[in-house]
Amino acid sequence: MSDQPSTVLLGQFTDDNAERIVARLEDAGITWWVKSGGRFTRALFAGEWGTRVFVDEARLEQARTIAARIVEP
């Protein structure tokens, strides 16, 4: 069995919000990673408008709460 957690999509956010969310995920000790499209990809594909944030599946609900505090104020 792998020591790596299974990750799931938390959501797609503006780059600024993704940076703030990731900082809070770090503070909470939640495993995360991001996927951002490059300038070329963003220009050609409407779905590549921001940064996708993935988190440890076991901590998804906690991560959703953190993200909601940042994007919904």
Contact map, one row per residue, 1 for C-alpha under 8 A:
1110000000000000000000000000000000000000000000000000000000000000000000000
1111100000000000000000000000000000000000000000000000000000000000000000000
1111100000000000000000000000000000000000000000000000000000000000000000000
0111110000000000000000000000000000000000000000000000000000000000000000000
0111111000000000000000000000001000000000000000000000000110000000000000000
0001111100000000000000000000000000000000000000000000000111000000000000000
0000111110000000000000000000000100000000000000000000011110000000000000000
0000011111000000000000000000000000000000000000000000011110010000000000000
0000001111100000000000000000000000000000000000000001111000000000000000000
0000000111110000000000000000000000000000000000000001111000010011000000000
0000000011111000000000000000000000000000000000000001110000000000000000000
0000000001111100010000000000000000000000000000000111100000000000000000000
0000000000111111110000000000000000000000000000000111100000000000000000000
0000000000011111110000000000000000000000000000001110000000000000000000000
0000000000001111111000000000000000000000000000000110000000000000000000000
0000000000001111111100000000000000000000000000000000000000000000000000000
0000000000001111111110000000000000000000000000000000000000000000000001100
0000000000011111111111000000000000000000000000000011100000000000000000000
0000000000000011111111100000000000000000000000000000000000000000000000000
0000000000000001111111110000000000000000000000000000000000000000000001000
0000000000000000111111111000000000000000000000000000000000000000011001000
0000000000000000011111111100000100000000000000000000100000000000000000000
0000000000000000001111111110000000000000000000000000000000000000000000000
0000000000000000000111111111000000000000000000000000000000000000010000000
0000000000000000000011111111111100000000000000000000000000000010010000000
0000000000000000000001111111111000000000000000000000000000000000000000000
0000000000000000000000111111110000000000000000000000000000000000000000000
0000000000000000000000011111110000000000000000000000000000000000000000000
0000000000000000000000001111111000000000000000000000000000000000000000000
0000000000000000000000001111111100000000000000000000001100100010000000000
0000100000000000000000001100111110000000000000000000001100000000000000000
0000001000000000000001001000011111000000000000000000111100000000000000000
0000000000000000000000000000001111100000000000000000111000000000000000000
0000000000000000000000000000000111110000000000000011110000000000000000000
0000000000000000000000000000000011111000000000000011100000000000000000000
0000000000000000000000000000000001111100000000010111000000000000000000000
0000000000000000000000000000000000111111110000011110000000000000000000000
0000000000000000000000000000000000011111110000000000000000000000000000000
0000000000000000000000000000000000001111111000000000000000000000000000000
0000000000000000000000000000000000001111111100000000000000000000000000000
0000000000000000000000000000000000001111111110010000000000000000000000000
0000000000000000000000000000000000001111111111111000000000000000000000000
0000000000000000000000000000000000000011111111000000000000000000000000000
0000000000000000000000000000000000000001111111000000000000000000000000000
0000000000000000000000000000000000000000111111111000000000000000000000000
0000000000000000000000000000000000000000011111111000000000000000000000000
0000000000000000000000000000000000000000010011111000000000000000000000000
0000000000000000000000000000000000011000110011111110000000000000000000000
0000000000000100000000000000000000001000010011111110000000000000000000000
0000000000011110000000000000000000011000000000011111000000000000000000000
0000000000011110010000000000000001111000000000011111100000000000000000000
0000000011111000010000000000000001110000000000000111110000000000000000000
0000000011111000010001000000000111100000000000000011111000000000000000000
0000001111100000000000000000000111000000000000000001111100000000000000000
0000001111000000000000000000011110000000000000000000111110110010000000000
0000111100000000000000000000011100000000000000000000011111110000000000000
0000111100000000000000000000000000000000000000000000001111110000000000000
0000010000000000000000000000000000000000000000000000000111110000000000000
0000000000000000000000000000010000000000000000000000001111111110000000000
0000000101000000000000000000000000000000000000000000001111111111000000000
0000000000000000000000000000000000000000000000000000000000111111100000000
0000000000000000000000000000000000000000000000000000000000111111110000000
0000000001000000000000001000010000000000000000000000001000111111111000000
0000000001000000000000000000000000000000000000000000000000011111111100000
0000000000000000000000000000000000000000000000000000000000001111111110000
0000000000000000000010011000000000000000000000000000000000000111111111000
0000000000000000000010000000000000000000000000000000000000000011111111100
0000000000000000000000000000000000000000000000000000000000000001111111110
0000000000000000000000000000000000000000000000000000000000000000111111111
0000000000000000100110000000000000000000000000000000000000000000011111111
0000000000000000100000000000000000000000000000000000000000000000001111111
0000000000000000000000000000000000000000000000000000000000000000000111111
0000000000000000000000000000000000000000000000000000000000000000000011111
